[in-house]
Amino acid sequence: MAMTASVKDELSRLSITKPCCRKAEVSAILRFAGGLHVAAGKILIEVELDTAQTARRLRKDIAEIFGHDSELAVLSPSGLRKGSRYVVRITSDSEALARQTGLVDANNRPIRGLPPQVVSAGLCDAEAAWRGAFLAHGSLTEPGRSSALEITCPGPEAALALVGAARRLGITAKAREVRAVDRVVIRDGDAIGALLTRLGAHESVLAWEERRMRREVRATANRLANFDDANLRRSARAAVAASARVSRAMEILGEEIPEHLKEAGDLRITHGQASLEELGSLASPPMTKDAIAGRIRRLLAMADKRAHDLGIPDTEAGLSPDLLSD
């Protein structure tokens, strides 16, 4: 199951007993699902949700807490809408419900942010407001570089109110406008896990953290593999370049090469892609990689000095640009 569907399914089945939290959740669902409409001077409440369980939860809370009846209509998939949508419509006295939930002020004007009783209430109400907002218009992408928990908001004031509620919970969220739509976004993985825990989606948190950890392990393994491959390629190029330079040094110096340097040079040419440690083990008697490297350096330095004195190309003259880059 996708993360968004998994979280919404768990939250819609979560048992909440405190009346204040149930009221705050209903208010947030109605606010963020765009449920309040004014037509011909009358207030109508109708919300469209993407899961049947959320729709049933909303109808149950509206009936038990506020005492209002509602009806449920199902919109079948069509066009760009892939899944079914569930419309909850208040059938009696929508104005009274709007006042009870704080969606209108004393003059019956729709509020712009969150209801005052939610904004000024305790932390449990802030959690409930976020739970309702997520059930209404939230999404959660898979863990990764672009992972995010996002709420689509009915306006900038509602987005800022939700950011403030998150701040009260110790979580950093950002409000932003994307393609003329106001959104609240949380991108930090730890913050996403903390918020899901505060909302009550404990099973989803475990699934999220497991996927996140698995992805991080896979990413770390890929980085290490790429690092090892790059090191191997770099070492191989360096060995080939050293072999070519030693060959040129032999040409420049001819018979004037000291025997111990000639032995090191012969090993480098014969075993062109071997590491210094491997060359040292092939020497007779065996020597350390620092010793073999020192002899090859002295051989190249001697040849380059002789080439400079004679005015001829040095040991690097025949190397291609990709070998010189390392």
N, C-alpha and C positions, 0 to 999 in steps of 0.2 A: 504494500500500500504506500502511495506517495506520502511524503512527510506532512503536507498540508491536510490531506484527508485523514491521516492518522491522528494528528493533533486535534482536529475538529471533532472527530468521532469520540476521542477520550474526553475532551472538555464537555461535549454535549451530554455525556453520561455521568459526569461528576455530580455527586450529591452535595448540595449547598443548603444548610439549614438556617443560617442567619438571615432574617428578613431584609436587613439593610443591604446585604451583599446581593441577594436575589433582585432587589429593586434596582440597584446600580447596574447589574448585568442586563436587565431588561431595558433600562434607559439607554445603555450603550448600544445594544443591538438595534433598537429603534432609531437611534441617532445615526449610526454608521451604515445601516442598511438603507438609508434614505427613506425612512418610513413616514415622515410627516409631510402632508400636502395640504395646501389651502386652495379651495375651489369655491367660487361664489360666496366668499366670506365664511365658509364652513371648513372645519379642520377634519381631514381624513387621515387615517393611519393605515398604511399598507407597506409591508416589507417583503423583499424577495431574497430568499436564502438558497444556499447551494446544497444543503443536506436535509433529509427528511427528519433526522433525529434532532437537529437544531430547531427546526420548525415546530416539532412536537414539544420540545422543552420550552420554547417561547410561549406557545399557546397555554401550556400547563401553568407557567408562572403568572401570565396575565390573568388567568382565571382565578388562581388560588390567592394571589397577593392583592390584585387590584379589583377582582370581581367583575371582569368584563368578558363577554363571549367573543369568539373569533371564528373565522372559517378558513379552511385551507384549500388552496387550488394548486394543481400540479401543471407546470408548463413542460411539455415534452421537448426533447432536443430538436433543434432546427437551425439551419444556417450556420452561423459562427458559434452557436451555443451547443457544446458537445454533450453536456449532461443535462439531466432534468433540473428544473428550478422549482422552488416551493414558495408560494405566495401566501403570507398570513395577512388577513384583512380583518380589522376590527369592525364588527357588525352593529355595535350599539354604543352611543355616547363617546365618540373618539375624543371630543374636546375634554371630557373629564379625565380620560387616560393621559392625554397630553399634559394636563396640569399636574396629575399625580406623579408622573415620571419626570417632571421638570423640563419637558421639551418646549414649553411656552412660558413666557414670563407673566407677570400679573396683568398685563394688558393684552394677553393672548397673542403676543408676537413670538414667532419661533426663535429659540436661542441660537447662537452662532457656534458656541463651543460645546462644553459638556454641562449638564445640569449643575447648578450651584451646590445642591445638596451632595452631589458626587465629588465635586472638586474640593469641598471643605471637609469631607468626612474622613474616616480613618483609613489606614493602609489597606484593610480588607476591601474597602470600597474601590480603592485604586486598582487592586488586583481584579476585582469583579468588572470594573470598567474596561480593563485591557482584555479580559476574557470575552466580554460581550463584543468588543470591537473586532477581536480575532475571529469569533464565530460569524460575525456579520460580513467582514470584508478583509480577512487576513490571509496571508500565504507564508509558507516556509519552504525555501529551496534546500536541496541536498547540501551537506557539508562540502566545502571546497573553497576555491579562491574567490568565487562570486556568491557565496552563500549569504542569505539575508532572511530576516523575519520582517515582513512588510505589512502595513495596514493602509488600505486605500481610504481616504477621508473625504467627507462631504464638503470640506472647505478648510482654509488655512487656520481659522480659529479652532476648529475641532482638532486639527493636527497638533497645534501648539498645546492644547489642553491635554492631549494624550502624551505628548513629550513631558509635560509637567507631572503627570501621574507616574510616568516611568521614573522620573528623577526622584520622586518621593519614595520609590521602591529601591533606590540605589542603582538604577540602570540608566545608561546613557543611550538615548534615542535621538534621531535627527529628523526634523521635518524638512521636506523638500518638494518642489513642484517638478513633476516629470510629465512632459507632453500635456501640459495644462491640467494635470490631475495632481491633487495634493496627496502626499504619502508620508507616512512615518516609517523610518527604516532603522533596523538594528543589524549591524554587520559583524560585530565582534562575536566570535564563537562562544566565549565564556558568558557574555551578556545574554546571548540567546538561551543558553542552557539555564542560566539563573532565572530568566523571565518565565520560561516554560515551567520551571519548578514552582515559582510563585503562583502561577495560574492553576497548578494542580495536574499538569500533564506529565506525571512521573514516568509512566511507561514510555512515552514519546521521548522524554529526556534521555532515558537509557539507550533507546534506539538511535537517537541523534548522536550521542557521545560515542557509541560503538562505531557508527559509520564515519564519524569525524576522526576517530583514532585510527581506524582501518585506512582511511584515505591519507592521513599524515604518515603512517608507517610506509605505505606504498610510495608516497612522494619522496620520503627520505631515502628509501631503497633505490628509487630511480636516480635521485641526485648523486648518491654514492656510486652507483654504477656508471653514470655519466662522468663523474670525477675520475674514477679508476680508468675508464676508457681514454679520457683525455690525457691522463698521466702516462698511460702506456704508449699512446701515439706520440706524445712529446718525447718520451725516453727513446722510442725507436728512431724518431727523426734526428735526435741529438747523436745517437750512436752512428747512424749513417753519415751524418755530417762530419763527425770525428774521424770516421774511417776514410772519407774522401780527403780530409785535410792531412791525415797521416800519410796517405799515398803520395800526395803532392810534396810533403816534407821529405820523403825518401828520395824523390826525384831531385829536389833542390840540393840536399846534402850529399847524396851519392855514397861514397865509401867513407866519408868522414864522420859517420854516426857512431857514437859510443855503443859498445855491445849491449849494455843493459837497456839503453833507450831503444836500440834496434829490436831487441826481444819484445819489448812492450808494444812497439809499433807493428811488428809482425802479427802479434796476437790481435790487435785492433783491426787490422786489415783482414785477417783470416776469419775472424768472428765478427762480422760487420754489425750485427744487430744485438750482440750480447751486451749485458749490463756490465758495469765496471766490477761489480762483485763477482760475476761469472768469469770475467777475464782474469781477475786475481787468482781464482781457484785453478785456472788452467795454466798459470805460470809455473815455472820450475826453478827454484822451489816456490810453492804458493805464497802469495802476498795479499795484503789487505787492499780493498778498493781505493783507499786513499793513496797507497803507495803506487799502484798502477796508474791512477789518475795523475799523480805528480810527475811520473816519468813521461807520460804522454804530453803533459803541459810543457815540460822542459824541451821535449823533442820539437814541438810546434813552435815554441819561442825561438829556439836555435835556428829553425828553418826560416821563420819570418825575418829574423835579423839578417841572415845571409841573403835572402831575397831582396831586402831593402838595400843592402850594401851593393848588390849586383844590379839593382834596378830592374828586376824581373818580377812577375806576378807572385804574390805570396800564397800561403796555404788556403786562404779563403777565396781566391780568385775564381775557382771553378765551381763554387757552390751555387745552387739555385736559390732564388729569393725565399721560397718556403722553408728551406733548410737554414738559411741565415736568420729567419724570424725567431727561432728558438735559441 
